[in-house]
Amino acid sequence: MDTRQWRDTIAAAQDGDRRALDELVEGWLPLVYNIVGRALNGHADVDDVVQETMLRAVDNLGSLRDPDSFRSWLVAIAMRQIRDRARRRTPAPLDESATSGAADFAELTVLRLQLEGQRREVAEAVRWLDDEDRQLLSLWWLEVAGELTRRELAAAVGISRQHAAVRVQRMKERLETSRGIVRALDGACPDLRELTARWNGRPDSVWRKRLARHIRGCGYCGDTRESVVPPERLLVGIALAPIPVGFTLSLALGGKTAAAATATATVASVSWSAKVMSVLTQPVVAATAGATIVAGGAYVVTQTPDAPPPRVAVSPTAASTHRPPPVVDTPSVSPSPSPSPSATPTKTVRYGSVVDAVDRAPDPDTPPAALPHRPETGVTSTGGAHAVMNHRGDSVTLTGKGYVLVRWQISPQYRAGGLVMPSWTGLRGELFHVASGGGRRMDDPVSATDSTATGMGNATVGYTVLPAGTQQMWQNEYFYLDGSVTLTVNERGADYGLSVFPSSWDAAEKDITTGPDQGVKRYGLVRDTGKDDTPVPQYVTRSTPADAATVAQESRVSAP
């Protein structure tokens, strides 16, 4: 999250712009929540520490001189609140009866981000770290994910960058020990089962040392047959864990009620927390800001889309379960505003005037057609080798000649609703949609026990709903670029993340030819004909609008 992109918003909020202040709170709350959540591992105090952090930030926003330093300033406030909470905590053991059965932050991270393999292992290993290591990890995790810099990490902890390097290295060593414990507990070592028979199941430093001692001397537990990937390589691809539904920020400072805060908002020296409370207690503002005011003056982060409202479904809709006719590789003329899912491609048109047609998934056991091999000289990305985009307005610019992979991660368990598609803007040259892979479409079943569950949601948590006429995305979508283009996330109603990788023909070919017999749902699908009649991705334009979400569904791209 680049502070420079927020400079105008921060300045406007300092000048009293109520919408800017609301946007600032909403936009930076996930970062604070992840820092505090990981540092405290989901303890019951997380909500209070996050709330106090945001209150202090809002209350002291006027004292911030350099908007570019907002991120490091906010992170430092969060770390102070975490340390203050640790100092205030009584040495008496925590009464866990109230939280029995509740998931800690490690478990929530695994579930919400659908982590598997060694990424899951790293997330679960956090449980075994001491408080100081967990606090440092909460920052280092975000550093390797590109959300923080080493300078900001050191400033937040209050040490030099050299000292920070030493602290991080020691923490990583203990994290590796903890990963070994997680791996061993997943195994079937009889001696380990006997050792843990007296363990209550709650990780702590005493049992960490006991288990680590056993692993060092055990040929079974110490035999790592799988290559262990360094944690920083694993964490790069992990997004911010989403804020839980119903998470609230009480903006009443010092026990003030909403009415009291509103009353004091007319005083010239009023605090920023009172100002924001005054703003959010106005029904019109609450509605337009995507917030709900409840008793006691709580700001409920609902992140409602601006317009149109999401079409939330609590169970599969006919549109989400219906399978249209078989795919035809020849692209269609741009669909009408509300095309029928059964509409079939009818006409081949030169590049620049077509979008992908709404089609049905091919038979899972049918291998794809041959993928034409277009010229490759390489694609560079402003997001590096792996750009992860999770927030509205995040973008990455791609330049060169070659293949690009866009990987979808939809999180309907966090926020279901009407999905606003990402858009390709400022296109120079040509952009083709060449293949779909990843082993499944996002509407494929994902559960053997829940027939309603797909990658788009289920009957319990609600569905992510595509706009009418939108081609159903697969887990992996491959594109071919000859020129430059910018991909922008326009998320509003639903929650999703996009990972963008400069890729290659070899990688795409290997992905789409991986069939169900190798543990995936289906073979991939080839869309590239090798000619200019290959489908152009939806929501693409040669213009660069101020708001990328305004790119029309029926995109018209003139020939280069």
C-alpha positions in Angstrom: 0.0 0.0 0.0 1.8 3.1 -1.2 1.3 6.2 0.9 2.0 8.5 -2.0 -1.3 7.4 -3.6 -3.0 8.5 -0.5 -1.4 12.0 -0.2 -4.4 13.9 -1.4 -6.8 11.9 0.7 -4.7 12.5 3.8 -4.4 16.2 3.1 -8.1 16.5 2.6 -8.9 14.6 5.8 -6.6 16.9 7.7 -8.6 19.8 6.2 -11.8 18.3 7.6 -13.1 16.5 4.5 -15.5 13.9 5.9 -15.4 11.6 2.9 -11.6 11.6 2.8 -11.5 10.8 6.5 -13.9 7.9 6.1 -11.9 6.6 3.1 -8.7 6.9 5.1 -10.2 4.8 8.0 -11.6 2.2 5.7 -8.5 2.0 3.5 -5.9 1.6 6.2 -7.9 -0.5 8.7 -6.9 -3.8 7.1 -3.2 -3.1 7.6 -3.7 -2.2 11.2 -5.9 -5.2 11.8 -3.3 -7.6 10.3 -0.5 -6.1 12.4 -2.4 -6.2 15.7 -4.1 -9.6 14.8 -0.8 -11.3 14.2 1.0 -9.7 17.0 -1.7 -10.8 19.5 -2.6 -13.9 17.6 -6.3 -13.2 17.6 -6.5 -12.6 21.4 -9.8 -11.0 22.6 -7.9 -7.7 23.0 -7.3 -7.4 19.2 -10.5 -5.4 18.6 -9.7 -3.0 21.5 -6.1 -2.4 20.3 -7.2 -1.9 16.7 -9.9 0.5 17.9 -7.5 2.5 20.1 -4.9 2.7 17.3 -7.4 4.1 14.8 -8.8 6.5 17.4 -5.3 7.9 18.2 -4.5 8.1 14.5 -7.7 10.0 13.7 -7.4 12.2 16.9 -3.8 13.2 16.0 -4.0 13.3 12.2 -3.7 17.1 12.3 -0.2 16.8 13.8 1.1 14.8 10.9 3.3 17.1 8.9 4.3 14.8 6.0 1.5 12.8 4.4 4.2 10.5 2.8 5.1 9.3 6.3 1.5 8.3 7.1 2.1 4.6 6.9 5.1 4.5 9.2 3.4 6.9 11.6 0.3 4.7 11.7 2.3 1.5 12.1 4.3 3.1 15.0 1.0 4.0 16.7 -0.2 0.4 16.4 3.0 -1.0 17.9 2.8 1.4 20.8 -0.7 0.3 21.5 0.4 -3.4 21.4 3.2 -2.7 23.8 1.0 -0.7 26.1 -1.5 -3.5 26.1 1.3 -6.0 27.1 2.4 -3.7 30.0 -1.2 -3.3 31.3 -1.9 -7.1 31.1 -2.1 -8.7 34.5 0.1 -11.8 35.2 -3.0 -13.8 36.2 -3.7 -16.6 33.7 -6.3 -15.8 31.1 -9.8 -17.2 31.7 -10.2 -19.2 28.4 -13.7 -20.4 29.1 -15.1 -17.4 27.2 -13.0 -18.1 24.1 -13.0 -21.9 24.0 -13.7 -23.0 20.5 -12.9 -19.6 19.0 -10.3 -19.5 16.2 -7.0 -17.7 16.7 -5.5 -15.4 14.1 -3.4 -18.2 12.7 -6.4 -20.4 12.0 -8.4 -17.4 10.6 -5.5 -16.6 8.3 -5.5 -20.2 7.0 -9.2 -20.3 6.5 -9.8 -16.9 5.0 -6.9 -17.0 2.6 -7.3 -20.7 1.9 -3.6 -21.4 2.6 -2.2 -24.8 1.9 1.1 -26.7 2.2 4.0 -24.8 3.6 2.2 -21.5 3.6 -0.3 -23.0 6.0 2.6 -24.3 8.0 4.1 -20.9 8.4 0.8 -19.3 9.5 0.3 -22.0 12.1 3.8 -21.8 13.4 3.1 -18.2 14.6 1.2 -19.7 17.5 4.5 -21.1 18.9 6.3 -17.7 19.0 6.7 -15.6 22.1 5.0 -12.2 22.3 8.0 -10.1 21.2 8.7 -12.4 18.2 5.0 -12.3 17.2 5.0 -8.6 17.3 8.1 -8.4 15.1 6.7 -11.1 12.8 3.5 -9.1 12.3 5.7 -6.3 10.7 8.2 -8.6 8.9 5.3 -10.5 7.3 4.1 -7.3 5.8 7.6 -6.2 4.8 8.2 -9.3 2.7 4.7 -8.9 1.3 5.6 -5.4 0.1 3.3 -3.6 2.5 6.1 -2.1 4.7 9.8 -1.2 4.2 12.6 -2.2 6.5 13.0 1.4 7.5 9.3 1.5 8.6 9.7 -1.8 10.5 12.7 -0.5 12.4 11.0 2.8 13.2 7.8 1.0 14.5 9.9 -1.2 16.8 12.1 1.8 17.8 15.4 0.4 16.9 18.1 1.0 14.1 17.9 -0.9 10.8 21.0 -2.8 11.8 19.5 -3.9 15.0 16.3 -4.7 13.2 18.2 -7.1 10.9 19.6 -9.0 13.9 16.2 -9.2 15.6 14.5 -10.4 12.4 17.2 -13.1 11.9 16.7 -14.4 15.4 12.9 -14.4 15.0 13.2 -16.3 11.7 15.3 -19.0 13.5 12.6 -19.5 16.1 10.0 -19.4 13.4 11.8 -22.3 11.6 11.9 -24.2 14.9 8.1 -23.6 15.2 7.6 -24.8 11.6 9.3 -28.0 12.4 7.0 -28.5 15.4 3.9 -27.9 13.2 5.3 -30.4 10.7 6.1 -33.0 13.4 2.6 -32.7 15.0 1.1 -33.4 11.6 3.1 -36.6 11.5 2.7 -40.0 13.1 5.7 -40.4 15.3 4.7 -42.8 18.2 7.3 -41.3 20.6 5.9 -37.8 19.9 2.4 -39.0 20.6 3.6 -40.3 23.9 5.4 -37.1 24.7 2.4 -34.9 24.0 -0.1 -37.1 25.9 0.3 -34.7 28.8 0.1 -31.6 26.7 -3.1 -29.4 26.9 -2.9 -28.5 23.2 -2.0 -24.8 23.8 1.4 -23.7 22.4 3.8 -22.1 24.8 7.5 -21.6 25.2 8.0 -24.5 27.5 6.4 -27.0 25.2 8.2 -25.4 22.2 11.5 -26.2 23.8 10.4 -29.8 24.7 9.2 -30.5 21.3 12.2 -28.9 19.6 14.5 -31.0 21.7 12.6 -34.2 20.7 12.7 -33.3 17.0 16.4 -32.7 17.1 17.0 -36.2 18.4 14.3 -38.0 16.5 15.1 -39.7 13.2 11.4 -39.8 12.3 10.4 -36.2 13.0 13.7 -34.8 11.9 13.6 -36.5 8.5 12.3 -33.7 6.2 11.6 -35.4 2.9 10.0 -32.3 1.4 12.2 -29.4 0.4 11.6 -26.6 3.0 11.0 -23.2 1.3 12.3 -20.1 3.1 9.4 -18.3 4.9 10.0 -15.0 3.1 9.4 -16.8 -0.3 6.2 -18.2 1.1 4.9 -15.0 2.6 5.3 -13.0 -0.6 2.2 -14.5 -2.1 0.0 -14.2 1.0 -2.4 -11.3 1.0 -3.7 -9.3 4.0 -6.2 -11.4 6.0 -9.6 -9.9 5.5 -11.4 -8.1 8.4 -14.1 -10.3 9.9 -17.7 -9.5 9.0 -19.3 -7.4 11.7 -16.0 -5.9 12.9 -16.7 -2.6 14.5 -14.9 0.6 15.4 -16.4 2.5 18.3 -15.6 6.2 17.6 -16.9 7.5 20.9 -13.8 8.7 22.7 -13.6 8.6 26.5 -17.0 7.2 26.9 -18.7 9.9 24.9 -22.0 9.0 23.3 -22.6 9.8 19.7 -24.8 12.7 20.7 -22.1 14.2 22.9 -19.5 13.9 20.2 -21.8 15.6 17.8 -22.5 18.4 20.2 -18.8 19.1 20.7 -18.1 19.0 17.0 -18.9 22.7 16.7 -16.1 23.7 18.9 -13.0 24.9 17.1 -10.6 22.8 19.1 -12.6 19.6 18.8 -10.6 16.4 18.4 -10.5 14.5 15.2 -12.3 11.6 16.8 -15.2 13.8 17.7 -15.2 15.2 14.1 -15.4 11.8 12.6 -18.1 10.8 15.0 -20.0 13.9 14.1 -19.7 13.0 10.5 -20.7 9.3 10.8 -23.7 9.9 12.9 -25.4 11.7 10.0 -27.6 9.1 8.3 -27.0 10.3 4.8 -23.2 10.3 5.2 -23.3 6.9 6.9 -25.2 5.5 3.9 -22.9 6.9 1.2 -19.8 6.0 3.1 -20.7 2.4 3.4 -21.1 2.6 7.2 -23.8 1.8 9.7 -24.2 3.7 13.0 -25.4 1.5 15.8 -26.1 2.1 19.5 -23.2 3.7 21.3 -21.7 5.2 18.2 -20.1 2.3 16.5 -18.8 2.5 12.9 -19.5 -0.8 11.3 -17.2 -1.5 8.4 -19.5 -2.9 5.8 -17.7 -1.6 2.7 -20.9 -1.3 0.7 -20.3 -0.6 -3.0 -21.0 2.9 -4.3 -23.2 1.9 -7.2 -24.9 -0.2 -8.3 -25.7 -2.2 -5.1 -24.5 -5.8 -5.0 -26.8 -8.5 -6.0 -26.2 -10.7 -2.9 -27.5 -14.2 -3.0 -27.8 -16.4 0.1 -28.0 -19.5 -2.0 -27.0 -20.4 -5.6 -28.9 -18.4 -8.1 -30.0 -19.8 -11.5 -27.5 -17.6 -13.2 -24.6 -19.0 -11.0 -25.5 -22.6 -11.5 -26.8 -22.8 -15.1 -24.3 -24.2 -17.6 -24.6 -22.5 -21.0 -23.8 -24.4 -24.3 -20.4 -25.7 -25.2 -17.6 -23.2 -25.9 -16.8 -22.2 -29.5 -13.3 -20.8 -30.0 -14.5 -18.2 -32.4 -15.3 -15.0 -30.5 -18.7 -13.3 -30.6 -19.7 -9.8 -31.3 -19.8 -7.8 -28.0 -22.7 -9.1 -25.9 -25.8 -7.1 -25.3 -26.1 -5.4 -21.9 -28.0 -8.5 -20.6 -27.0 -11.4 -22.8 -28.6 -14.8 -22.3 -26.1 -17.4 -20.9 -27.1 -19.5 -23.9 -26.0 -17.0 -26.4 -23.5 -18.6 -28.8 -20.7 -16.9 -30.7 -21.9 -16.0 -34.2 -19.2 -14.0 -36.0 -15.5 -13.6 -36.4 -14.4 -10.0 -36.2 -11.0 -8.4 -36.5 -9.1 -7.7 -33.3 -10.2 -4.6 -31.6 -14.0 -5.0 -31.6 -14.7 -8.2 -29.7 -14.9 -9.4 -26.1 -15.0 -12.9 -24.8 -18.3 -14.7 -25.0 -20.3 -16.1 -22.1 -19.5 -19.8 -22.4 -19.9 -23.0 -20.4 -17.0 -25.0 -18.9 -15.8 -27.8 -21.2 -15.9 -31.4 -20.2 -13.4 -31.9 -17.4 -11.7 -34.8 -19.1 -11.3 -33.2 -22.5 -7.7 -32.1 -23.1 -7.4 -28.5 -24.5 -6.6 -27.6 -28.1 -3.0 -26.8 -28.9 -1.9 -23.4 -27.6 -0.3 -21.3 -30.4 3.2 -20.1 -29.4 3.4 -16.3 -29.9 6.7 -14.5 -29.9 8.2 -13.8 -26.5 10.8 -11.2 -25.5 9.6 -10.8 -22.0 7.1 -8.8 -19.9 8.1 -6.4 -17.2 5.7 -5.4 -14.4 5.6 -2.4 -12.1 4.6 -4.9 -9.3 7.6 -7.1 -9.8 7.6 -10.8 -10.5 4.5 -11.3 -8.3 2.1 -8.4 -7.8 -0.7 -9.0 -5.2 -3.6 -6.6 -5.5 -6.4 -6.6 -2.8 -7.8 -3.1 -2.6 -9.8 -0.9 -4.9 -7.6 1.2 -7.0 -4.5 -1.1 -6.8 -3.0 -1.4 -10.2 0.0 -2.8 -12.1 1.4 -1.8 -15.5 2.7 -4.5 -17.8 5.0 -3.8 -20.7 6.6 -6.0 -23.3 5.9 -8.9 -25.5 4.9 -12.2 -23.9 2.5 -14.0 -21.6 0.8 -12.7 -18.3 -0.9 -14.8 -15.7 -3.8 -13.3 -13.6 -4.7 -15.6 -10.7 -8.1 -15.1 -8.9 -8.6 -15.4 -5.2 -12.3 -14.8 -4.2 -13.2 -14.7 -0.5 -17.0 -14.9 -0.3 -16.7 -16.1 3.3 -15.6 -12.5 4.1 -17.9 -10.5 1.9 -20.3 -11.8 -0.7 -22.0 -9.5 -3.2 -21.9 -8.1 -6.7 -18.4 -8.4 -8.0 -17.0 -5.4 -9.9 -14.6 -6.7 -12.5 -11.0 -5.4 -12.8 -10.2 -3.4 -15.9 -7.4 -3.1 -18.5 -6.8 0.6 -19.3 -4.3 2.6 -21.4 -3.7 -0.2 -23.8 -1.0 0.4 -26.4 -0.5 -2.4 -28.9 -2.4 -5.7 -28.6 -3.9 -7.7 -25.7 -5.4 -11.2 -26.2 -7.0 -13.7 -23.8 -5.2 -16.9 -24.7 -6.1 -19.6 -22.2 -7.7 -20.5 -18.9 -6.3 -22.9 -16.4 -5.5 -23.4 -12.7 -7.4 -26.7 -12.7 -10.8 -25.3 -12.2 -13.3 -22.6 -13.0 -14.4 -20.5 -10.1 -17.9 -21.9 -10.2 -16.7 -25.5 -10.0 -17.6 -27.5 -6.9 -15.0 -27.3 -4.1 -16.5 -29.5 -1.4 -17.4 -33.2 -1.3 -19.9 -32.6 1.5 -21.5 -29.3 0.6 -23.2 -29.5 -2.8 -23.7 -25.7 -2.9 -20.1 -24.8 -2.3 -18.1 -23.4 -5.3 -15.2 -21.0 -5.6 -17.9 -18.3 -5.7 -19.4 -19.1 -2.3 -22.0 -21.4 -0.8 -25.5 -21.3 0.7 -24.1 -20.4 4.2 -21.9 -17.4 3.4 -23.5 -16.1 0.2 -22.3 -15.9 -3.3 -20.1 -13.6 -5.2 -22.2 -12.6 -8.3 -20.8 -11.7 -11.7 -22.3 -8.8 -13.7 -24.6 -9.9 -16.5 -22.8 -11.0 -19.6 -19.4 -11.5 -17.8 -17.4 -14.5 -18.7 -16.9 -16.8 -15.7 -13.2 -16.6 -14.7 -11.0 -19.6 -14.0 -8.5 -19.8 -11.2 -5.7 -18.9 -13.7 -6.3 -16.7 -16.7 -3.6 -16.2 -19.3 -3.2 -13.2 -21.5 -0.7 -12.3 -24.3 0.5 -8.7 -24.5 2.4 -7.0 -27.2 2.8 -3.4 -26.0 1.7 -2.0 -22.6 -1.4 -2.0 -20.4 -2.5 -1.3 -16.8 -4.7 -3.7 -14.8 -6.7 -2.1 -12.0 -8.7 -3.7 -9.2 -12.2 -2.2 -8.9 -13.5 -4.2 -6.0 -16.6 -2.8 -4.3 -19.3 -5.3 -3.5 -17.4 -8.5 -3.1 -14.0 -9.3 -1.8 -11.3 -10.7 -4.2 -7.6 -10.5 -4.8 -5.6 -10.7 -8.0 -2.1 -12.0 -8.3 -0.3 -10.9 -11.5 2.8 -12.7 -12.8 4.8 -12.1 -16.0 4.6 -15.7 -17.3 5.6 -17.8 -20.4 4.1 -20.0 -23.1 5.7 -23.0 -21.3 4.0 -22.2 -18.0 0.6 -21.7 -19.6 1.0 -25.0 -21.6 2.0 -27.0 -18.5 -0.9 -25.5 -16.5 -3.7 -26.1 -19.0 -2.6 -29.7 -19.8 -2.6 -30.7 -16.2 -5.7 -33.0 -16.2 -8.1 -34.3 -13.5 -6.0 -37.5 -13.1 -3.3 -35.3 -11.5 -5.6 -34.0 -8.7 -7.3 -31.0 -10.4 -10.9 -30.5 -11.4 -10.5 -30.2 -15.1 -8.1 -29.6 -18.0 -7.6 -26.0 -19.1 -9.2 -24.2 -22.0 -7.4 -22.7 -25.0 -8.9 -19.5 -26.5 -6.1 -18.4 -28.7 -6.4 -19.0 -32.4 -3.0 -17.5 -33.2 -4.8 -14.7 -35.2 -6.3 -11.3 -34.6 -9.6 -12.9 -34.0 -8.5 -14.2 -30.6 -10.8 -12.9 -27.8 -9.9 -9.6 -26.3 -10.4 -9.5 -22.4 -13.5 -7.9 -21.2 -13.3 -4.4 -19.7 -10.4 -3.2 -21.8 -9.9 0.2 -23.3 -7.1 2.3 -24.9 -8.2 5.3 -22.9 -7.1 6.0 -19.3 -10.2 7.1 -17.4 -10.0 8.8 -14.0 -11.9 5.9 -12.5 -11.0 2.6 -14.0 -14.3 1.1 -12.9 -16.1 3.2 -15.5 -14.7 1.1 -18.4 -17.7 -0.3 -20.3 -18.5 -3.9 -20.3 -18.9 -3.8 -24.1 -15.3 -2.7 -24.6 -14.4 -1.4 -28.0 -10.7 -1.5 -28.8 -9.7 0.0 -32.1 -7.0 -1.8 -34.0 -3.5 -0.6 -33.3 
